[in-house]
């Protein structure tokens, strides 16, 4: 691959982040991850400039015009509850005519509008949990028969935000209470779904035209007390002092029979393509009562920290961290399909070199 000028863009807005000391999603954690990504890309021989973005798109435009990057490594992630700027930043970068890593704006938007993406998947024949319903008012819960247990999500969040010990409900009263909490706290509709009893898998995918599924990772909840539901809640993901965090582990590669492995991989691949994902992503899948995979979520902007999530799965496939980021950069120059380069805010630069 030729030497490239890479602009590593991330969301540095921190006013809304009130994370506690044990919260692994804090601003300091984010900075460590970003600079770790920068070091790994530099090991590939590229020149990397880290570009923190707060709330000034004019700054981003000016900075990119000065840097004249061959590619933007997009690590912009929303931090405000209900915010949907990930898709707008991606669209802005493409309107400048610069190749960008990861998924295009539409896929990023779809993956954050959970009900919309799940409806799209269902229409394309990808299995999702039964009773998937969007609730905008508590009164909408009346007048229909619910089959418990159910799980209640914040419909426009990610990273486990809004999921806790009370998110799995078994009564109509508990359902109403949790929906009311989501509406009030996060100021967005609640997503209600059937709670699936089976095994849970994180399926990493990488690549552009040739999509590759990484070794399956299974979320192991077997050590959790019975009083805590086996879900990937915010505490399980980020709060290292909690029982959820300490008793939940991820096993990669997962021990799965070959035929089920193939079915899960095919389901993940199709789901990622239906949403319009590109470059890299993660598909969360859980088995239903009959042992069949159903898609919980397509994440087009998953964590890229070393030795975690996607990077851990790639390592199990023999792909080093730097080479994983190289695959992601290469995919930025391949497409995605039908993404015409029609810049509105040009950077007035020569044609970008293409990776060999």
C-alpha angles and dihedrals in degrees: 000000000000121000109273137192104236125192109202106204122192139164109261095173105126109160092101095047111099097164119166123236092265093051110112091195092069127130092255091053089051092051092050090052094048094050090045089056090048092053092048093051091048088056086064088061098257127132109241128196117188112222115193113201123198117163104317118095090176087064091051091050093049093046095050091047090055095044094045091201122197089217139006114226097212115214097151109141128176115247102176117086110261094004116147102188097120090085093045094052090049091049091048093052091050090048086061088057096242122139110245134199122239131016126344123253096267094054092047090051094047093050090055095046091067098184092048093050093046091050089051091050092049091050089052092053098258110139116242131175115290121253093029101172136166114224120196098168131029090234090066088072090070125083098040138080115248123202111216145251097057133170123220121209137180098251099219103037135095139190092055094296109161095018117113143138091296098050094094107070132189102183137052090241092054090046091054092046094052094045090049090052093051093049093049101038102039100025093225138098120282122240115218122194141164109269108240117220100205139090119300126224136189109210117197120204128188137178142056121246090358106051116200125198115218125221110290119260118207124206106225114207096165095114095051117111114253090246091066117070116236098247135123095252127174090262092051091052103041119005105084095186094061131094089236092058096042097045099041118082137171120229116204124210093029120218102244132150114256096247093051091044090055093047092050092047093050091048091050094047093051093045092052092050094045091056090047097247120170139183099006140351147141130245118202113211134180130188119241127221091283094051095253122136120251124183116243097179145343111222112198093178107043125166113282098194115142117264092011135097112325095010091053092051091047090052089055087055091054096258116133120222093252092048090050090056088046090056089051091051092047091053089056089067094047100063141239096251117265092011098137115201101236106150119199095181102039124199091207096229137139123263112295117247113251120230113251 
